[in-house]
Amino acid sequence: MKKVLLIIVAICSLLGCSPKVNIDYGDSEIYTKNDIDEAIRVINTLDPSSFDVSLNNYVYMGDERATEESIIEYANDLGHAKNLIGENETFTQVLILTCTYKTGKKGNARQPPNKTYNDWQIYLARLSRDSEWVFLTWGLG
């Protein structure tokens, strides 16, 4: 039985599977469930476990927040400052998720071990509906 479990874990690791996470997709008129799932896949490529944290309970912050002019301006400022987009490019879509995260047994430079944090905000943006999500930033809200 242990051998089977180890094989399943190994396969999931190779395929990028992650533990079951609750996702609140909200009632978006802008983004589909697939759009939000793709954004979460981008977050997972950052390998939060390397920071000794586990992210869970994603919540889409809503269309109103995603379309605020100041939020889109903020996303573009970050995109240009971090050289994530070209000088003449602009993000047209922003997606903000919140989640809860818990530090692991070791903690990290800023957080003690085994502590849960709420309202962790994650900002992603893309140039168009057909382009890939770009991770911008994350932090406590």
Buried (B, 14 or more C-beta within 10 A) or exposed (E): EEEEEEEEEEEEEEEEEBEEBEBEBEEBEBBEEEBBEBBBEBBBEEEBEEBBBBBBBBBBBEBEEBEEEEBBEBBBEBBBEEEBBEEEEBBBBBBBBBBBBBBBEEBEEEBEEEEEEEEBBBBBBBBEEEEEBBBBEBEEE
